[in-house]
Amino acid sequence: MKDKSNKTYFEDALSEILLHAKKTGTEKISVIESSGRFLSSDIIADINIPSFDNSAMDGYAVMHDDLKNASRDFPVKLIVIDEIKAGDDFSKSKLKAGCAIRIMTGAGIPSGADSVIQVEDTFESEGNVFVSRSVSRHENIRFAGEDIQSGKKVFSMGCRIGSAELGLLVSIGLRNVEVHRRPLVKILSTGDEIADMEKSLKPGMIRNSNAYTLMSEVSKCGAVHDYLGIARDDRDEIRNKIIGGLTGDIIITSGGVSMGQYDFVREALVEAGFSIIIENIMMKPGKPLVFGVKDNILFFGLPGNPVSTMISFMEFVRPAILKMMGAIRISKPVVKAILAEPVSKKAGRRHFIRAVFFIKNGALHVSTTGPQGSGILKSMSDANCLIILPEESGDIEEGSDVDIQLIRHEEI
């Protein structure tokens, strides 16, 4: 929904952006290179994991009936007839009543055994083992298919492959896996005052921190970035740079989207063939955000102040990138916390306040990181969350429950 001044509410802006974020194509890659990628199809196991019943302990494979009366005062004596180590062929081993087979963790359970007594509860001497307690049937046995059953779904389409997922994929014998292609994100900075890292600063110039912040954020999402450099405050130069980015899936600019005399991004965007969908969003920081579309290419014109750039990316660009990569979860977690200080706010815009959460008396509390100016990047560095205050709220009192978004967590 837009108000009369062509401003869009946050939730409507996010919904509109995600509507235009189309999934990328798929590609098959090596499992060992798949960490951080998103599955483009379900994974079904064709084997059991583990593939055979095995011991969860170092000890002795036994029949539990033999140990019904075992105790510390009256241990039961069993004859040790064999030994099975992890990796041994156990198929010909067979346990008899009154006997035990020495067994190591991970070794297959021999025929006839129904339990494993751990070595700490035993004493072995002259070919016999003395057991000082009883055991229950199936104690310390890991059964075939206990982790994964053949024919069952292991992972759903859209699952992000992490360390445990990668290990499971290898366990079921996959060498390659099909994932969504990583979007190519073109990054462009605008402004006569911007200088790259290798340039010396002249009076009135500032470092191009936004480009490198955005590169880092894009990489954290799992996408690929390509830096287009700096476009001066010239409509033709900005337009040409945008056109040069049309080989990507997403183009991000920083700066030049307000209503100043030298803010040319909107005009350049239209001249490059994009349709402008969103021009302003009722949020703070980050109101002057321009979102446009050309075919399936998304354009995000982010505000130039460093904090506005970062928060706009987190709230809009990041979810779009993740959706394009087929992610199931695209939002960072939001939880409740107790506000440790009063916060001033005027109704009308959604506020994202840089803050730190902490535990006090078993409850989650949150306090701001200090001054909230959109050019104060240090307050973003100090933050581990954002306090989210809805559009309709006014001043918030100390002790109030507020929503906080966890920004230093990698949950998807």
C-alpha positions as CSV (number, residue, x, y, z in Angstrom):
1,M,0.0,0.0,0.0
2,K,1.2,3.5,-0.9
3,D,0.3,6.7,0.8
4,K,-0.4,9.9,-1.1
5,S,3.3,10.9,-1.3
6,N,4.1,7.7,-3.1
7,K,5.6,6.0,-0.1
8,T,5.2,2.3,0.4
9,Y,4.8,0.5,3.8
10,F,7.5,-1.9,4.8
11,E,5.5,-5.2,4.5
12,D,4.0,-4.2,1.2
13,A,7.5,-3.3,-0.1
14,L,8.9,-6.6,0.9
15,S,6.0,-8.6,-0.6
16,E,6.4,-6.7,-3.9
17,I,10.1,-7.3,-4.0
18,L,9.8,-11.0,-3.3
19,L,7.1,-11.3,-6.0
20,H,9.6,-10.2,-8.6
21,A,12.5,-12.4,-7.2
22,K,12.5,-15.4,-9.4
23,K,14.5,-18.6,-8.7
24,T,17.7,-19.0,-10.6
25,G,18.4,-22.0,-12.7
26,T,20.0,-25.2,-11.4
27,E,23.4,-26.7,-11.7
28,K,25.0,-30.0,-10.6
29,I,28.1,-29.6,-8.4
30,S,30.4,-31.8,-6.3
31,V,29.0,-32.5,-2.8
32,I,32.3,-31.3,-1.3
33,E,31.8,-27.9,-2.9
34,S,28.1,-27.6,-1.9
35,S,28.4,-26.0,1.6
36,G,26.1,-23.0,1.8
37,R,24.2,-23.8,-1.3
38,F,20.4,-24.6,-1.6
39,L,19.0,-27.9,-2.8
40,S,16.9,-27.6,-6.0
41,S,15.2,-31.0,-5.4
42,D,14.3,-33.4,-2.6
43,I,17.0,-35.9,-1.5
44,I,15.8,-39.5,-1.1
45,A,18.1,-42.1,0.6
46,D,18.7,-45.4,-1.2
47,I,20.5,-47.0,1.7
48,N,20.1,-47.3,5.5
49,I,22.4,-45.2,7.7
50,P,23.9,-47.0,9.6
51,S,23.8,-49.8,7.1
52,F,24.1,-52.5,9.8
53,D,23.4,-53.0,13.5
54,N,26.5,-51.8,15.4
55,S,27.9,-51.2,18.9
56,A,27.6,-47.8,20.5
57,M,30.2,-48.7,23.1
58,D,33.5,-50.6,23.6
59,G,32.6,-53.7,25.5
60,Y,31.1,-57.2,25.0
61,A,28.3,-58.4,22.8
62,V,26.1,-60.6,25.0
63,M,22.7,-62.2,25.4
64,H,20.8,-60.2,28.0
65,D,19.2,-63.3,29.5
66,D,22.7,-64.5,30.6
67,L,23.1,-61.4,32.8
68,K,19.7,-61.3,34.6
69,N,21.2,-61.9,38.0
70,A,24.5,-60.1,37.5
71,S,25.5,-57.6,40.3
72,R,28.7,-56.2,41.8
73,D,28.5,-58.7,44.6
74,F,27.8,-61.6,42.3
75,P,29.2,-61.0,38.8
76,V,28.3,-63.3,36.0
77,K,31.2,-65.1,34.2
78,L,31.0,-65.5,30.4
79,I,33.5,-67.1,28.1
80,V,35.1,-64.7,25.6
81,I,35.0,-66.6,22.2
82,D,35.8,-63.9,19.7
83,E,36.6,-60.2,19.0
84,I,35.1,-57.8,16.5
85,K,36.8,-54.5,15.7
86,A,35.2,-51.6,13.7
87,G,35.5,-52.5,10.1
88,D,35.8,-56.3,10.7
89,D,33.7,-58.7,8.7
90,F,31.3,-59.8,11.4
91,S,29.0,-61.9,9.2
92,K,30.5,-65.3,10.4
93,S,30.6,-64.4,14.1
94,K,28.0,-66.1,16.2
95,L,27.3,-65.8,19.9
96,K,26.4,-68.8,22.1
97,A,24.6,-68.8,25.5
98,G,27.1,-68.4,28.3
99,C,29.6,-66.6,26.1
100,A,30.6,-63.1,25.1
101,I,32.3,-61.5,22.1
102,R,34.7,-58.6,22.7
103,I,33.4,-55.7,20.5
104,M,34.5,-52.1,19.7
105,T,32.5,-49.0,19.0
106,G,31.1,-49.1,15.5
107,A,31.7,-52.8,15.0
108,G,28.8,-55.0,13.7
109,I,26.6,-56.9,16.1
110,P,27.2,-60.6,15.7
111,S,24.4,-63.1,15.3
112,G,22.8,-64.2,18.6
113,A,23.8,-61.1,20.5
114,D,21.0,-58.8,21.6
115,S,22.9,-56.3,23.8
116,V,26.3,-54.8,24.5
117,I,27.7,-54.4,28.0
118,Q,30.2,-51.5,28.2
119,V,33.7,-52.4,29.2
120,E,33.5,-50.2,32.4
121,D,31.1,-52.8,33.9
122,T,33.3,-55.8,33.2
123,F,36.6,-57.4,34.2
124,E,38.4,-59.8,31.9
125,S,40.7,-62.6,33.1
126,E,42.1,-65.7,31.5
127,G,39.7,-65.9,28.6
128,N,36.6,-65.0,30.7
129,V,34.8,-61.8,31.3
130,F,33.0,-61.0,34.6
131,V,30.0,-58.7,34.3
132,S,28.8,-56.8,37.3
133,R,25.4,-55.7,36.3
134,S,22.4,-56.8,34.2
135,V,21.6,-55.2,30.8
136,S,18.3,-54.6,28.9
137,R,17.6,-56.0,25.5
138,H,19.1,-53.9,22.8
139,E,21.2,-51.8,25.2
140,N,24.1,-50.0,23.5
141,I,23.1,-51.2,20.0
142,R,22.7,-48.7,17.1
143,F,20.3,-50.3,14.6
144,A,20.5,-50.2,10.9
145,G,18.5,-47.2,9.6
146,E,18.4,-45.5,13.0
147,D,19.7,-42.3,11.4
148,I,18.3,-42.5,7.9
149,Q,16.0,-45.1,6.4
150,S,16.3,-46.2,2.8
151,G,13.5,-44.8,0.7
152,K,12.9,-41.9,3.1
153,K,13.3,-38.2,2.4
154,V,16.6,-36.9,3.8
155,F,16.3,-33.2,2.9
156,S,13.6,-31.1,1.2
157,M,14.1,-28.8,-1.8
158,G,15.4,-25.5,-0.5
159,C,17.4,-26.9,2.4
160,R,20.6,-25.1,2.9
161,I,23.6,-27.4,3.0
162,G,25.6,-26.9,6.1
163,S,28.3,-29.1,7.7
164,A,25.9,-31.8,9.1
165,E,23.9,-31.8,5.8
166,L,27.1,-32.2,3.8
167,G,28.2,-35.1,6.0
168,L,24.8,-36.9,5.5
169,L,24.9,-36.4,1.7
170,V,28.3,-38.1,1.7
171,S,27.0,-40.8,4.0
172,I,24.3,-41.9,1.6
173,G,26.8,-42.1,-1.2
174,L,26.1,-38.9,-3.2
175,R,29.1,-37.5,-5.1
176,N,27.2,-34.7,-6.8
177,V,24.1,-32.7,-5.9
178,E,21.8,-30.4,-7.8
179,V,21.5,-26.8,-6.4
180,H,20.2,-23.5,-7.5
181,R,22.7,-21.2,-9.3
182,R,24.2,-18.4,-7.2
183,P,22.9,-15.0,-8.4
184,L,25.4,-12.6,-9.8
185,V,25.1,-9.3,-8.0
186,K,26.5,-6.2,-9.6
187,I,27.5,-3.4,-7.2
188,L,27.8,0.2,-8.2
189,S,28.6,3.2,-6.0
190,T,27.5,6.8,-7.0
191,G,28.7,10.2,-6.0
192,D,31.4,12.8,-6.7
193,E,32.6,12.6,-3.1
194,I,33.4,8.8,-3.2
195,A,37.0,7.5,-3.5
196,D,38.1,3.9,-3.7
197,M,40.5,2.3,-1.3
198,E,43.7,2.9,-3.4
199,K,43.0,6.6,-3.9
200,S,44.2,9.3,-1.7
201,L,41.5,11.5,-0.1
202,K,41.2,15.0,-1.3
203,P,39.3,17.6,0.7
204,G,35.5,16.8,0.7
205,M,36.1,13.2,-0.3
206,I,35.1,10.0,1.6
207,R,36.1,6.3,1.3
208,N,33.8,4.1,-0.6
209,S,32.9,1.9,2.4
210,N,29.4,1.0,1.0
211,A,30.7,-1.1,-1.9
212,Y,32.8,-3.3,0.4
213,T,30.1,-3.6,3.0
214,L,27.8,-4.8,0.2
215,M,30.3,-7.2,-1.2
216,S,30.6,-8.8,2.3
217,E,26.8,-9.0,2.7
218,V,26.4,-10.5,-0.7
219,S,29.0,-13.2,0.0
220,K,27.4,-14.0,3.3
221,C,24.1,-14.7,1.5
222,G,26.0,-17.1,-0.8
223,A,25.7,-15.1,-3.9
224,V,28.5,-13.8,-6.2
225,H,29.4,-10.1,-6.5
226,D,31.0,-8.1,-9.2
227,Y,32.1,-4.5,-8.5
228,L,31.2,-2.0,-11.2
229,G,33.2,0.9,-9.7
230,I,32.1,4.4,-9.0
231,A,29.8,6.5,-11.1
232,R,30.0,10.3,-10.7
233,D,26.9,12.4,-10.2
234,D,26.2,12.4,-13.9
235,R,23.0,10.9,-15.4
236,D,24.7,9.5,-18.5
237,E,27.5,7.9,-16.6
238,I,25.1,6.3,-14.1
239,R,22.9,5.0,-16.9
240,N,25.9,3.5,-18.8
241,K,27.1,1.8,-15.6
242,I,23.7,0.4,-15.0
243,I,23.5,-0.9,-18.6
244,G,26.9,-2.4,-18.0
245,G,25.5,-4.4,-15.1
246,L,22.7,-6.0,-17.2
247,T,24.7,-9.3,-17.4
248,G,23.9,-9.8,-13.7
249,D,20.8,-11.0,-11.9
250,I,20.7,-8.1,-9.5
251,I,22.1,-4.6,-9.6
252,I,22.7,-2.6,-6.4
253,T,23.6,1.0,-6.3
254,S,24.3,3.1,-3.2
255,G,23.6,6.9,-3.1
256,G,21.8,9.1,-5.6
257,V,18.2,8.1,-4.7
258,S,17.0,11.0,-2.7
259,M,15.4,14.2,-4.2
260,G,18.6,16.3,-4.4
261,Q,19.7,18.3,-7.5
262,Y,22.4,15.7,-8.2
263,D,20.5,12.5,-7.5
264,F,20.1,11.0,-10.9
265,V,19.6,7.3,-10.2
266,R,15.9,7.3,-10.9
267,E,16.2,9.0,-14.3
268,A,19.2,6.8,-15.3
269,L,17.3,3.7,-14.3
270,V,14.3,4.5,-16.5
271,E,16.6,5.4,-19.4
272,A,18.3,2.0,-18.9
273,G,14.9,0.3,-19.5
274,F,13.8,-0.5,-16.0
275,S,10.3,-0.1,-14.6
276,I,10.3,1.5,-11.2
277,I,8.1,-0.4,-8.8
278,I,9.0,1.3,-5.4
279,E,10.5,4.7,-4.8
280,N,10.2,5.3,-1.0
281,I,9.6,3.1,2.0
282,M,8.1,4.2,5.2
283,M,11.0,3.1,7.4
284,K,13.9,4.6,9.3
285,P,16.7,4.4,8.3
286,G,16.4,3.7,4.6
287,K,13.4,5.5,3.4
288,P,14.7,6.6,-0.1
289,L,15.0,3.1,-1.6
290,V,14.3,2.6,-5.3
291,F,13.3,-0.8,-6.6
292,G,13.0,-1.6,-10.3
293,V,12.7,-4.5,-12.6
294,K,13.9,-5.2,-16.2
295,D,12.9,-8.7,-17.4
296,N,14.1,-10.8,-14.5
297,I,16.9,-8.4,-13.4
298,L,16.2,-6.7,-10.1
299,F,17.5,-3.3,-9.3
300,F,18.0,-1.9,-5.8
301,G,18.9,1.7,-5.4
302,L,19.9,1.9,-1.8
303,P,20.4,5.2,0.1
304,G,24.0,6.3,0.5
305,N,24.4,6.6,4.2
306,P,26.3,3.5,5.5
307,V,23.7,2.3,8.0
308,S,20.8,2.9,5.6
309,T,22.7,0.9,3.0
310,M,23.3,-2.0,5.4
311,I,19.8,-2.1,6.9
312,S,18.1,-1.8,3.5
313,F,20.2,-4.6,2.2
314,M,19.4,-6.9,5.2
315,E,15.7,-6.2,5.0
316,F,15.1,-6.3,1.2
317,V,18.1,-7.4,-0.9
318,R,19.1,-10.4,1.3
319,P,15.6,-12.0,1.3
320,A,15.4,-11.5,-2.5
321,I,18.8,-13.2,-3.0
322,L,17.8,-16.1,-0.8
323,K,14.5,-16.6,-2.6
324,M,16.3,-16.6,-5.9
325,M,18.6,-19.4,-4.6
326,G,15.6,-21.4,-3.6
327,A,15.9,-21.0,0.2
328,I,13.1,-22.2,2.4
329,R,13.7,-19.7,5.1
330,I,14.7,-16.2,4.0
331,S,14.2,-14.1,7.2
332,K,16.5,-13.6,10.2
333,P,14.9,-14.7,13.5
334,V,12.8,-12.2,15.4
335,V,12.3,-12.7,19.2
336,K,10.9,-10.7,22.1
337,A,13.1,-8.7,24.5
338,I,12.6,-6.3,27.4
339,L,13.6,-2.7,26.5
340,A,16.4,-1.5,28.9
341,E,15.9,2.2,28.2
342,P,13.1,4.5,26.8
343,V,13.1,5.1,23.1
344,S,11.7,8.2,21.4
345,K,9.7,7.7,18.1
346,K,7.1,9.4,16.0
347,A,4.3,7.4,14.5
348,G,4.4,6.9,10.7
349,R,7.5,4.9,9.9
350,R,8.9,1.5,10.9
351,H,12.1,2.0,12.9
352,F,15.1,-0.3,12.9
353,I,17.2,0.6,15.9
354,R,20.8,-0.7,16.3
355,A,21.0,-2.5,19.6
356,V,22.6,-5.2,21.8
357,F,20.6,-8.0,23.5
358,F,21.8,-9.6,26.7
359,I,20.6,-12.0,29.3
360,K,19.6,-10.6,32.8
361,N,17.9,-12.7,35.5
362,G,17.1,-15.4,32.9
363,A,15.3,-13.0,30.6
364,L,16.3,-11.4,27.3
365,H,16.9,-7.6,27.5
366,V,18.0,-5.1,24.9
367,S,19.6,-1.7,24.8
368,T,20.6,0.6,22.0
369,T,24.2,1.0,20.8
370,G,24.0,4.8,21.2
371,P,23.4,7.5,18.6
372,Q,21.3,6.3,15.7
373,G,22.4,8.6,12.9
374,S,22.3,6.8,9.6
375,G,26.0,7.8,9.0
376,I,27.3,6.2,12.2
377,L,28.5,2.8,11.0
378,K,30.3,2.1,14.4
379,S,26.8,1.7,16.0
380,M,26.1,-1.0,13.5
381,S,29.4,-2.7,14.2
382,D,28.5,-2.7,17.9
383,A,25.0,-4.1,17.4
384,N,24.0,-7.8,17.5
385,C,20.3,-7.1,16.8
386,L,17.9,-4.5,15.5
387,I,14.9,-3.3,17.6
388,I,11.9,-3.2,15.3
389,L,9.3,-0.6,16.2
390,P,6.1,-0.7,14.0
391,E,4.8,2.2,12.0
392,E,1.9,3.0,14.4
393,S,4.0,3.1,17.6
394,G,5.1,6.3,19.3
395,D,7.6,6.6,22.2
396,I,8.4,3.3,23.9
397,E,8.9,3.1,27.7
398,E,11.7,1.3,29.5
399,G,10.5,-2.2,30.4
400,S,8.3,-2.7,27.4
401,D,8.4,-5.8,25.3
402,V,9.8,-5.2,21.9
403,D,10.6,-7.3,18.8
404,I,14.3,-7.7,18.0
405,Q,15.8,-9.1,14.9
406,L,19.0,-11.1,15.4
407,I,21.4,-9.8,12.8
408,R,24.6,-11.6,13.7
409,H,23.0,-15.0,13.3
410,E,23.3,-17.0,10.1
411,E,19.8,-18.7,10.4
412,I,18.0,-18.7,7.1
